Amino acid sequence: MPFWDLQRQLGIDMDRWLLRQSATQPYGVAGACHAFEREWVECGHGLGQTRARRECQPEYEDFMECMHRTKLAQRLKKILEQRDKMIKEGKYTPPEHHKGEKDSRP
């Protein structure tokens, strides 16, 4: 703890400003990935940058997945590729409502 708490005296909260999900959110609801970011920050607190990168890698990966959804997109892409492959082989026929055609309405 610093001798003079300058941030508090000036009314500045740099920690909340620097963190993405901890910033003030509309309607006071926490951000979607706030818990993951908090775990990552708590894990790396006091370790130093080099050691924190090595020891807190799982928490950081969870936070980045929550923010960007890259693993989810890769999985969805593989599922769609497998579906298209099965359609070409004739092993799968999509239902009528999944073919992307307009409904015939009276």
Legacy VTK file of the C-alpha trace (Angstrom):
# vtk DataFile Version 3.0
C-alpha trace
ASCII
DATASET POLYDATA
POINTS 106 float
0.000 0.000 0.000
1.475 3.337 -0.949
2.184 5.966 1.684
-0.215 8.395 0.032
-3.229 6.885 -1.670
-3.120 9.320 -4.579
-5.678 7.466 -6.710
-8.298 7.614 -3.962
-7.553 11.257 -3.160
-7.979 12.267 -6.807
-11.047 10.093 -7.283
-9.368 7.943 -9.942
-9.732 4.184 -10.034
-7.011 3.115 -12.488
-7.429 -0.586 -11.746
-11.055 -0.581 -12.875
-10.237 1.662 -15.827
-7.517 -0.664 -17.105
-9.561 -3.852 -16.878
-12.098 -4.474 -19.624
-14.869 -6.222 -17.767
-14.482 -4.361 -14.470
-15.304 -0.999 -15.987
-18.653 0.567 -15.228
-21.289 -1.379 -17.134
-24.749 -0.232 -18.199
-27.448 -0.833 -15.577
-24.770 -1.936 -13.085
-24.685 -5.515 -14.398
-21.257 -7.180 -14.460
-19.692 -7.922 -17.846
-20.120 -11.385 -19.341
-16.454 -12.324 -18.863
-15.924 -10.460 -15.602
-15.431 -13.651 -13.555
-12.783 -14.997 -15.945
-10.904 -11.696 -15.975
-11.034 -11.512 -12.207
-9.609 -15.040 -11.844
-6.784 -14.161 -14.239
-5.917 -10.933 -12.408
-6.088 -12.597 -8.989
-3.823 -15.419 -10.184
-1.163 -13.055 -11.519
-1.312 -10.539 -8.669
2.099 -10.193 -7.052
3.860 -12.807 -9.211
5.569 -10.579 -11.736
4.954 -10.585 -15.479
7.237 -13.476 -16.497
6.094 -15.866 -13.785
2.430 -14.883 -14.154
2.452 -15.655 -17.889
3.705 -19.149 -17.175
1.624 -19.969 -14.094
-1.647 -18.251 -15.059
-1.868 -19.481 -18.660
-5.089 -21.547 -18.096
-6.888 -18.562 -16.580
-5.738 -16.288 -19.404
-6.882 -18.807 -22.052
-10.307 -19.069 -20.394
-10.621 -15.265 -20.366
-9.615 -14.959 -24.043
-12.037 -17.738 -25.044
-14.840 -15.936 -23.236
-13.960 -12.665 -24.986
-13.349 -13.915 -28.534
-15.006 -17.372 -28.767
-12.268 -18.708 -31.101
-12.463 -22.337 -29.918
-16.240 -22.279 -30.273
-15.978 -20.945 -33.836
-13.424 -23.626 -34.771
-15.655 -26.362 -33.360
-18.702 -25.045 -35.194
-16.719 -24.919 -38.438
-15.676 -28.565 -38.029
-19.267 -29.611 -37.303
-20.523 -27.858 -40.443
-17.736 -29.407 -42.549
-18.669 -32.860 -41.235
-22.338 -32.219 -41.996
-21.525 -31.150 -45.569
-19.331 -34.221 -46.025
-22.136 -36.515 -44.828
-24.629 -34.801 -47.165
-22.299 -35.397 -50.145
-21.894 -39.065 -49.182
-25.675 -39.422 -48.865
-25.547 -40.465 -45.218
-27.492 -37.455 -43.955
-30.485 -35.543 -45.229
-31.228 -32.244 -43.508
-34.831 -31.639 -42.427
-37.024 -29.457 -44.615
-36.829 -26.470 -42.287
-32.988 -26.530 -42.446
-32.600 -26.371 -46.206
-32.853 -22.584 -46.453
-35.788 -22.562 -48.837
-38.793 -20.279 -48.482
-41.869 -21.662 -46.829
-44.779 -22.367 -49.115
-47.613 -20.535 -47.432
-51.141 -20.321 -48.691
LINES 1 107
106 0 1 2 3 4 5 6 7 8 9 10 11 12 13 14 15 16 17 18 19 20 21 22 23 24 25 26 27 28 29 30 31 32 33 34 35 36 37 38 39 40 41 42 43 44 45 46 47 48 49 50 51 52 53 54 55 56 57 58 59 60 61 62 63 64 65 66 67 68 69 70 71 72 73 74 75 76 77 78 79 80 81 82 83 84 85 86 87 88 89 90 91 92 93 94 95 96 97 98 99 100 101 102 103 104 105
